[in-house]
């Protein structure tokens, strides 16, 4: 089968298309014919440095989120699963390939009303966004600041916060991304490359910090006493440096975790159901053939992408 290999850590060019053995499902497992693979910022960091949640044994086929059709079921698995459309995480490797094997218990059936590519786009980002809104308990009438509002998670946070009855302030870089955030329902869109962006944004009750660095630190200064700041990403390359002591002194609650494995599964199911009902729409801004995974990584690192980036197998 076709796959993309990572044999050394470095720039996007270290990702090389090639062949890999066809996997076979063991007891309790299913074989999935991959149609789409998710590409995340965390995966670009792992490829570059070897750090992150995916281990570091090379060579490997990277990729952690896929969607496709189950073609074989291993021993002990309900054969009725064969032919079902599903999305799943692979555990951190193997996703950039035509076929993957995963435990049958880890798959999520894709609702009939939802396209497979949309479901893959929601697998990681939908779970994260849903969990963040739940963990911060966004309430009607609150002002919510969403950083990287045109990104995969950010674009969903704009929609979910708006649906919760909040006034949404979207922060992003550049006119195109600001326009997309407004289309998604943001009440105000501000360009955080402007040194005066915080004055335009104003005070807020909740911050969703997916950028970190100077942007995250500036966003913290906008949180009102009694507010919440969810720190979940570092698109800038570094985490926001806000201590628990700094937050407590201002009466701000920091949210750094959204739940255990059971909660995460529930958040994924919730996001898929909301999308199937037309209440949540993932933004798929870029698609690349599987063999061009290096180009997908380069695009994400350029900061020029909008929404989710997918590989088409």
C-alpha positions in Angstrom: 0.0 0.0 0.0 1.0 3.6 -0.4 2.2 5.5 2.7 4.3 8.4 3.9 7.4 7.7 5.8 9.2 9.7 8.5 12.8 8.4 8.7 14.5 11.4 10.3 13.3 14.5 12.1 13.6 17.8 10.2 11.8 20.0 7.7 8.7 19.0 5.7 10.9 17.4 3.0 11.8 14.5 5.4 8.3 13.2 4.8 8.7 10.8 1.8 6.0 8.8 0.0 6.7 5.1 -0.5 5.3 1.6 0.1 4.5 -0.1 3.3 3.2 -3.6 4.1 -0.6 -4.0 4.2 -1.7 -4.3 7.8 -4.0 -7.2 8.9 -6.6 -7.0 11.7 -5.9 -9.1 14.7 -8.4 -10.1 17.4 -10.6 -7.2 18.4 -9.4 -5.0 15.5 -10.7 -3.7 12.2 -9.0 -2.8 8.9 -10.0 0.6 7.5 -9.6 1.7 3.9 -8.5 5.3 4.4 -10.2 8.0 2.4 -8.9 11.1 4.4 -6.2 11.7 6.9 -6.2 14.6 9.3 -3.1 16.8 9.6 -2.5 18.8 12.7 0.0 21.4 13.9 1.1 19.0 16.6 2.2 16.6 13.9 4.3 19.2 12.2 6.1 19.9 15.5 6.7 16.2 16.0 8.1 15.8 12.5 10.4 18.7 13.1 11.7 17.9 16.6 10.6 14.4 17.6 8.9 15.9 20.7 5.2 15.4 21.5 2.8 12.6 22.3 3.6 10.2 19.5 6.9 8.6 20.6 10.1 8.8 18.6 11.0 5.4 17.2 12.0 5.8 13.5 11.3 4.9 10.8 7.6 5.3 11.1 4.4 6.2 9.2 3.1 9.3 11.0 -0.6 10.3 11.3 -3.1 10.1 14.1 -6.6 10.7 12.6 -8.3 9.0 9.7 -11.6 8.3 8.1 -12.7 5.6 5.8 -14.6 2.4 5.3 -14.0 -0.8 7.3 -13.1 -3.6 4.9 -12.2 -6.4 7.3 -13.0 -7.4 10.9 -10.7 -9.4 13.1 -11.7 -12.3 15.4 -14.3 -11.3 18.0 -15.5 -8.2 16.1 -19.0 -7.9 14.9 -18.9 -8.6 11.1 -21.7 -6.1 10.6 -19.1 -3.4 11.0 -17.6 -4.3 7.5 -18.7 -1.6 5.1 -19.4 1.0 7.7 -18.0 4.6 7.4 -15.9 5.5 10.5 -13.4 7.9 11.8 -10.8 7.0 14.4 -7.5 7.9 16.0 -4.6 5.6 15.3 -2.7 6.1 18.5 -0.1 8.5 16.9 1.2 6.6 14.0 0.1 4.9 10.7 -2.4 7.5 9.6 -0.6 8.7 6.5 -1.4 5.5 4.6 -4.0 3.8 2.4 -5.0 1.3 5.2 -4.8 1.3 9.0 -5.7 -1.2 11.7 -7.2 -0.1 14.9 -9.1 -1.6 17.9 -12.8 -1.8 16.9 -13.7 -0.1 20.2 -11.9 3.1 19.1 -13.9 3.8 15.9 -16.7 6.3 15.6 -19.5 5.6 13.2 -20.1 8.6 10.8 -23.7 9.7 10.8 -25.5 9.3 7.4 -26.1 13.0 7.1 -22.4 13.8 7.5 -19.7 13.6 4.8 -16.7 11.5 5.5 -14.2 14.4 5.0 -16.2 16.6 7.4 -16.2 13.9 10.0 -12.4 13.6 9.7 -12.0 17.3 10.1 -14.1 17.1 13.3 -12.3 14.1 14.8 -9.6 16.0 16.7 -10.7 19.6 16.4 -14.4 19.0 17.1 -13.5 17.0 20.2 -11.2 19.8 21.4 -13.6 22.7 20.7 -16.5 20.9 22.3 -14.5 20.0 25.3 -13.2 23.6 25.7 -16.6 25.2 25.6 -17.8 22.6 28.2 -14.8 23.1 30.5 -15.2 26.9 30.4 -19.0 26.8 30.8 -19.6 29.6 28.3 -22.8 31.3 29.2 -25.3 33.5 27.3 -24.3 37.1 27.3 -20.7 36.6 28.0 -17.9 38.0 25.8 -15.6 35.3 24.4 -12.3 35.8 22.7 -11.2 33.1 20.2 -7.6 33.2 19.1 -6.6 31.7 15.7 -10.4 32.0 14.9 -10.0 30.9 11.3 -8.1 27.7 12.2 -9.4 24.2 12.7 -10.3 24.5 16.3 -10.8 28.2 16.3 -13.4 28.1 13.5 -15.4 25.6 15.5 -15.0 27.6 18.8 -16.5 30.6 17.1 -19.6 28.6 16.1 -20.0 26.8 19.4 -19.5 29.9 21.6 -22.1 31.8 19.4 -24.5 28.9 19.7 -24.1 29.1 23.5 -25.3 32.7 23.4 -22.0 34.5 23.8 -20.7 37.6 22.0 -17.7 36.3 20.1 -14.6 38.3 19.5 -12.4 36.6 16.8 -8.7 37.2 16.7 -6.7 36.2 13.7 -4.0 37.4 11.3 -4.9 39.0 8.0 -8.0 40.2 6.2 -8.9 36.8 4.7 -9.0 35.0 8.0 -10.9 37.9 9.7 -13.5 37.7 6.9 -13.9 33.9 7.4 -14.4 34.4 11.2 -17.1 36.9 10.5 -18.8 34.5 8.1 -18.8 31.9 10.9 -20.7 34.2 13.2 -18.1 36.3 15.0 -19.5 39.6 16.3 -16.1 41.4 16.1 -12.9 40.3 14.3 -9.6 41.8 15.2 -6.1 41.4 13.7 -3.7 40.3 16.3 -0.7 41.3 14.2 -1.8 44.9 14.9 0.1 46.1 18.1 -3.1 47.7 19.3 -5.4 44.7 18.8 -6.2 44.3 22.5 -7.7 47.8 22.7 -10.0 47.0 19.8 -11.0 43.6 21.3 -11.8 44.9 24.8 -12.5 43.0 28.0 -13.8 39.5 27.8 -15.1 36.8 30.2 -13.5 33.8 28.4 -10.3 33.4 26.3 -9.6 30.4 24.1 -5.9 30.5 23.8 -4.6 28.3 20.9 -1.7 30.6 19.9 0.3 31.1 23.1 3.4 33.4 23.3 2.9 37.1 23.2 -0.7 36.8 21.8 -1.8 34.6 24.7 -0.1 36.8 27.2 -1.9 39.9 25.8 -5.2 38.0 25.7 -4.8 37.2 29.4 -4.8 40.9 30.2 -8.3 41.2 28.8 -9.9 38.6 31.1 -12.3 40.2 33.6 -12.2 39.1 37.3 -14.2 35.9 37.5 -13.4 34.9 33.9 -11.7 31.8 32.5 -8.8 31.3 30.1 -8.4 28.0 28.4 -4.8 27.4 27.3 -4.8 24.6 24.7 -2.3 25.4 21.9 1.0 27.0 21.0 0.7 28.0 17.3 3.2 30.7 18.0 5.8 28.1 19.1 5.6 28.7 22.8 3.0 28.4 25.5 1.4 31.4 27.2 3.4 32.2 30.3 0.6 32.8 32.8 1.1 31.2 36.3 -1.6 30.0 38.6 -0.6 32.7 41.0 -1.0 35.4 38.4 -4.4 34.1 37.5 -5.5 33.7 41.1 -4.4 37.3 41.9 -6.9 38.5 39.2 -9.6 36.0 40.0 -9.2 34.2 36.7 -9.5 30.4 36.3 -7.0 28.7 34.0 -8.3 25.7 32.1 -5.5 23.3 30.8 -7.4 20.0 30.6 -10.8 19.1 29.2 -11.4 15.6 30.6 -10.4 12.0 30.6 -10.7 9.4 27.8 -14.4 8.8 28.4 -15.2 12.5 28.3 -13.1 12.9 25.1 -15.1 10.2 23.4 -18.3 12.0 24.4 -17.1 15.3 23.1 -16.2 13.6 19.7 -19.7 12.0 19.5 -21.3 15.4 20.4 -19.3 17.2 17.6 -20.3 14.6 15.0 -23.9 14.7 16.0 -24.0 18.5 15.9 -22.4 18.6 12.5 -24.9 15.9 11.2 -27.7 18.1 12.4 -26.3 21.1 10.6 -25.4 22.9 13.8 -21.6 22.8 13.4 -19.6 23.1 10.1 -15.9 22.3 9.9 -13.9 24.5 7.6 -11.7 22.4 5.3 -9.4 24.9 3.8 -6.8 22.7 2.1 -6.6 19.2 0.7 -3.4 17.5 -0.5 -2.9 14.1 -2.1 -1.4 11.6 0.4 1.9 11.7 -1.5 2.1 15.4 -0.8 2.1 15.2 3.0 5.3 17.3 3.0 3.4 20.1 1.2 0.6 19.9 3.7 3.1 20.3 6.6 4.8 23.2 4.9 1.4 24.9 4.3 0.5 24.6 8.0 3.9 25.9 9.1 3.6 28.9 6.8 0.6 30.1 8.9 -1.3 30.7 5.7 -3.8 27.9 6.1 -7.5 28.3 6.9 -9.5 25.7 8.8 -8.5 22.1 8.6 -5.9 20.5 6.3 -6.6 17.0 5.0 -4.7 14.4 3.1 -6.7 12.6 0.4 -5.7 8.9 0.2 
